[in-house]
Amino acid sequence: MERIESKNKTRGEMDFTVGTPAKLILSFYWPLLLTSMLQQFYNFADTWIVGKGLGDNALAAVGNMGSLFFLIVGFSFGLANGFSVLVAQSYGAKDEDTLKHRFAAVIELGVILAAVLSTVSIIILPSALRLLRTDQLIIGDSLKYGYIVFGGLSAGICYNISGSILRAFGDSRTPLRAIIISSILNLSLDSLFIFVLHTGVEGAAIATLCSQVVSSVICIRQLMRIKLLHIGREHFKNEWKVFAELLGNGLPMAFMNSITAVGCMTVQYFINGFGVVYTAAYAACSKYLNLFMNPAVTAGSAMTAFASQNYGARQYSRIKDGLLVCICIAVVAYVILGSMMVFMPARLAGILLTGEEQISLVCRFLPRCGIAMIFLNLLFVFRSCVQGMGKPMLPMISGIAEMFLRIIAISLFIGRIGFDAAAYAEVAAWLGALIINAYAYYAAMMRLDKVNRFRKRRFLWV
């Protein structure tokens, strides 16, 4: 087994197995948070430009693609995160040979994944929109937008995988540079296509695709500079065992995302049945949820990288220390952003929407979710910690629970309380998934504590 030496490190790498956990996590967290916020910002700005430049119906058409897009892209993102966990564990264990074989297998699986998902998503798009009961007023724009975005899905998948591998090495600064550049490009192209060239929703899709290509290129160039990832033909041979390891860890995380997306699509189905006004309002609500959950999602990403490296290095007590740091981040984010959702819903709604009815619906949704957002924030931290330890099955089960809780809540209550049922469906899903993942963390740490006690007794006996 080849050992990873410190002299092989490239600028941007971070070893989470040594040093103060709080200092390490926070230095990794801030660039990662800026990356995530910028990514959400340009998604948000993209929505704002579409809404203000093309109207609420165009906004509804683009927003209507959100749950379907999460179904496909979330699957690839889950796989990428699952792959990166094993890469980070190899890095933490200082096992260079295994690291290179796993990276080679990630490349091969990534190419296959991009080709399959892009093809499948384009084929199922019309049927999926019909199943979602998409209004005839917006189905044309939804198809135009979807064909372009899904046709260029390989760029997004490439960025997800390359960014995940960089985070496995503790590099959160390169994805930040990539997003800064791609955000500027995306907003510039959005404005050009929609306000100057009047291309419609197709322009927004093309702008998104171009920005993803640029961010992918930046991340790939940085990966090529990492000496530990300089691989040869020998690392692509006899990879079936490595494929099985990667897929065994990646598929449960991918299915968890997709299963969660099915629950969101079910909510979208019921909302669409009320008409395009409700679709536009729900699109705005979803944008704000995605934006305001970002600090907790980022804390989860930091927790995954920290837990993965320390699990590989068998530094189990450091995982507990890291979890406490990330919980504190999640609580602070809840206090600040949850308060905005509770006390400023009208102001937030008015940024994206123009219709009074749409704004009034958002004002009912955001405060309910804002109060309960602590469940969602803690969910991201606990789930990411468990996944970082290479235990993806209970988090996948929690995804199934999320799906069923959303479906049950929306189907039972939407006929009685209308649009408000969508908010309660979210809260029920968050709370149920949090309970499962908190238990998964507790069970995993209990097993690791037993392993540590056994190792100590064995050492003393010898």
N, C-alpha and C positions, 0 to 999 in steps of 0.2 A: 504494500500500500504506500503510494507516494504521499508525502506530507507537504502541506501548504506552508511555505515559509513567508515571513513578513516582507522579504525583499521582492517577492513577486507581486506585491500589492500595487494597484493602480490608483491614481488620484480619484477620490470619490468613494472608495470602498470603506466600509466600517465594520469592525469586528465587535459584535455585541456580547461576546463571551468574556470580555475583560473591561473593567472600568465601572463607574457609577451608573446604574440603570437609568435613573432619572435624567442625568446629563446626556447619556447616549440617545435615549428615546426622544428627548426634546430636540436635540440637534438634528435628528433624522426626521422628526415630525414636522417641523416648521417648513422646510422646503417641500415636503410631501403635501402639507396642507395648502400651501400656495399653488402647487400643481393642481390639486383637486379643485380648489376654488376657481382657478382660472379656467379649468376645463368646464366646470359648471357655469362660469360666467359667460363663456362664449356660447354655450348651449342656451343659456338664458337670453343673451343678447341676440342670438339667432332667432329665438322665439319672439322677442320684442320687435325685431326688424320685420319679421313675417307679419306679426299682428298689426303693427302700425303702418307698414307699407302695403299689405295686401288685405287686411281686414280680419275680423274675428273668425270667419269661415275658414280662411287659410290657416289661421292659428289652430283651429279645431282639426283640420286635416293633418297638420304636422304632429300635433299633440296626440291624435288618435293612433299614431304609429308607435307611441312610446312603449306601451306594454308589449307589442309584438317585437319591437326592436330589442327590448330587454330580454325577451324569450330567446332570441338568437344570439345576440351579443353577450348576454349574461352567461349563456352556456360556454362560449369561448373564454370569457373572463374567468369563470370558475375553473376551467381546465388550466388556464395559464397560471392562476394562483396555486392550484394543486401541484403543478409541475415545479413552480418556484420554491414551494415548501421543501421538496426533496433536494433541490439544488442548494438551498440555504442550509439544510441539515448536513450535506456533504461538506460545505464550506466551514460550518461550525466544527465539524469533526476533523477538519484538516486533511480530508481524504481526496487528493487531487485526481487520482485515476477514476474513481467513481464519479466525481464531479464532471469530468470531461465526457465520460460515457453518457451521463444523464443529459448534459447539454446537447450532445449530438442527437440523442433520441428526441429531445424537445424540438429541434429544428425539423426533423423528419415528420414528426406528428403535427407540427404547426402547418406545414405545407399541405398535408392531407386534410387537416381541419378546415383551412381556408377554402379549399376547393369544394369540399362537400357542403359546408354551411352556406356558402354563397349560392351554389346551384339549388339547394333545397329551398332556401328562403325565397328566391325568385319564383320558383314553381308554385309554392303554396300561398304566395302573397294575395292573389285575388280571392281565393277561397277563405283565407283567414280574415280578410276584411268583411266578407259577407257574414261569416260566423259571428263577428263582433257587432253585427247589425249597424254597420257604418251607414250614416245618412247619405242619400243620393246626392245631396248638395256638395258633399266633400269627398266622395269616394274617388272621383277622378284625380283630384290633387293628391290624395293619399297614395294612389297607385304611382303617379309620376315621381313623387318624393321617394317612395319605397323602392322602386326599381333601381334608381340611381344609387341610393345608399347601400342597398343589399348587393348590387352589382359590384360595388367597390369594397365589399366587406373584408377582403384580404388585407387592406391597409389598416383597418381598425384592429384586426386580429394580430397583425404583425406588431403594432404598437403595444397591445395588451401583453403579448408574450415578452417582447424585449424589455418593456418597462417593469414587468414582474421579475425578470431575471436580474435586472439592475437593482431592484429593491432587495432581492435576496442577498446581494453583495453589500447591502447597506448604503447604496447610492441613491439618494433621493434628489440630488441636485441636477443630474442630467435630464430626467423627466420634466423638471421645472423649466429648464432652458427650452426644451422641446415644446412645452405648452405655451410659453411666452411667445415664441416665434409663430407657432401655428395659430394662436389666438388672434394675434395682430393680422395674420393673413386671412383668417376666417371672417373677421369683422369687416375687413377691407373688401373682400370678395362679395360678402353678403350685401353690403351697401351698393357696390358696383352693379351686381346682377339685378337686384330688386328695385332700387331707386333710379338707376341710370339706364340699364338695359331692359328693365321691365320683363324679366324672364319668368316671373312667378315662383312657385315653390321649388321648381327645378333648380333655380339659382342657389337657393339655400342648401339644397342637397349637394350640388357641385362644390360649393364653398366648403362644406363639411368634409367632403371626400379629399379635396386638395390639402386641407390642413392636416388630415390624418396621414397622408403620404409624407408630408414634411416632418411631422413628429416621429414617424417610424424611422425615417432615414437618420435623424439625429441620434436616436437611441441605438440603432444598429451600429453606427460609427463608433459610439462609445463602447459597445460590447466588443468590437474588434480590437480595441486598445487594451482590453483586460488580458494579461498574459495567461492567466489560468484557463481562459476559454479558447486558447489557440489549439485547435484540435486537428487531428490527421485522419487518414482513411481508416486506421485501425480502430478509431473510436466509433465508427459507424458499423462495425462488424459484430455479429452475434448479439444483437440488441434486443432480442425477444423478451428476455428476462427484465431488462431495463424498461421496455415498453410496458410490460405488465405492472411494474412498480409505479410508473408514472400515471398510467391510466387508473390503477387501483386507488391512487390518491386524488387524481384530478376529476374523474368521472362523478364521484359522489358530490364534490363541490360544484361541478357543472350542473348536475341534475338538481341540486338544491336551488340554484339560481333560476333554472328553467321552471321548476315546480312552483317557486314563488311567483314567477311571471305569469303562470297559468291562473293563479289566484287573482293577480292584478287584471288580467285580461277578462276574467269573469266579472269583476267589478265594472270594467270598461263596458262590457256587454250590457249590463243592466242600466248603466248611465246613458249609453247611446240610445236606449229605448225611449228616453224622455225627449230626445231631439238635440239639435245642434247647439242650442244655448247651453244645455247641461254638459255636452261634450267639451265645449270651449272652457267652461268654468272648471271642469275636472282637470283639463290640460294645465290650466294655470295653477291649480292646487298641487298637482304632481310636480310641476317645476319648482315650486317653493319647498315641497318636502325634500326633493332631491338636493336642492341648494342648502337647506338648513341642516340636513343630516350629514353634510360633508365633514365637519370637524370630528364627529364620532366615527364615520367611515374611515377617515384618515388615521384616527387612533387605533382602529382595528387593523389597518394595514401595517402600522408600526408594530403592533402587538404580534402580528403574524411573523414578520421578519425577526423580531427579537426572540420570540418563542422558538422559532425554527432553528436558529443558530445555536441557542443554548440547549435545546433538546438534543441536537446532534453532538454537542460537546458534553452532554450529561450534567449540565449545570442547572439542575431542576429548581433549586431554591431561587435562582435569579428570575425564573419565569414568574413566580409569585410576586417578586418585587416589581417586575415590569407591568404586571396586571394592575397593581395598585396605582401606578403612575397613569396608566391609560384610563382607569376608572375616574380618576380626578379630572382628566381632560374632558371626559364625556359629561361629567356633572357640570363643569363650568360652561360647556357649550350649551347644555340644556337650559341653564338659568338665563343665559343671554338670548339665545335664539328662540327658545320656547316662549319667552316673554314677548318677543316681537310678534310671534304668531297670535298670542292671546290679546295683546293690547293695540296692535296696528294692522288688523286684517284689511280694513278698507283702503288704507294707504298702499298696502302691498298689492291688493287686487287691481287698483287703478293704474299701476305701472304697466301691467300686461293687457288689461281689458278696457273696453270702452262702454259696453252695454251695462245698464243699471241692474238688470236681472242677473247677469253673469256675476257681477261684483257682489251682489247680495248673497248669492250661493257660496262664493268663496269666503265671505265673512262668517258664514255658519260652519264651514269645514275647518278653517285654519285654527280657531281657538280650541276646538275640541282636540285636535291632534297636538297642538302646542302643549296643552296640559299634560298629556300622556307621553310626550316625546322622550322622557327619561327611560322608559322601557326600551324604546328603539335604540337609544344611544348605548345603553348597557348591553343590549343584544349584540351589537357589532363587536364590542370588546371581548365578551366571553366567547362568542362563536369563533372569532379570529384566533384567539388563544388556543382553543381546542384544535382548530385546523392546523395551526402552526406546529402542534405536537404530533402531527400526522395521524389524527383521529377524526376522519371526516364523516363517519357513519351517523353519529347522533346529530351533528349539524344538518345532515341531509334529511334525517327524520324530522327535524324541526322545520325544514322547508315544507315538508308534506303537511305538518300541522298548521303552518302559516296558510297554506293553500286552502285547507278545509275550513279553517276558522274564518277566512275571508268569505268563502263561498257561503257558509252557513249564515254568517251575520248579514251579508248583503241580501241573500234570498229571503231571509225571515223578516227583515225590517224595512226593506226599501218600499214595500207596498203600504207600510203603515206610517213611516216618517220621511219617506222620500230621499232626497239627496243627502240628508244627515246620516243615513245608513252607511254611506261610503266611509265617513270618518270613523264610525264605530267599528266597521270591518277592519280598518287599519289598526286601531288600538287593540282589538282582540287578537289579531295576528301577532303583533309585537309582543304582547304579554305572554301568549302561549309559547312562542319560540324562545323567549328569554328564559322561561322556567326550564325548558329542556336543555338549553345550552349551559346554564348555570349548573345544572345537575351533571352534565357531561364533563365540565371542568372539574367539579368536585371529585367525581369518580376517577378521572384520569390522574389527578394529583394524589389521591389516596393510593393508587397503584404505584406511582412513582416513589412515594414516601416509603412504601414497603420494599421496593427495589433498593433504595438507598440504605435502609436499615439492614437488609440482607448483605449488601456489599460491605458495610462497616463491620458487621459481625464476622464475615468471612475474612476480612483483612486482619482483624484482631486475633482470630483463631490461627491464621497462618503465622 
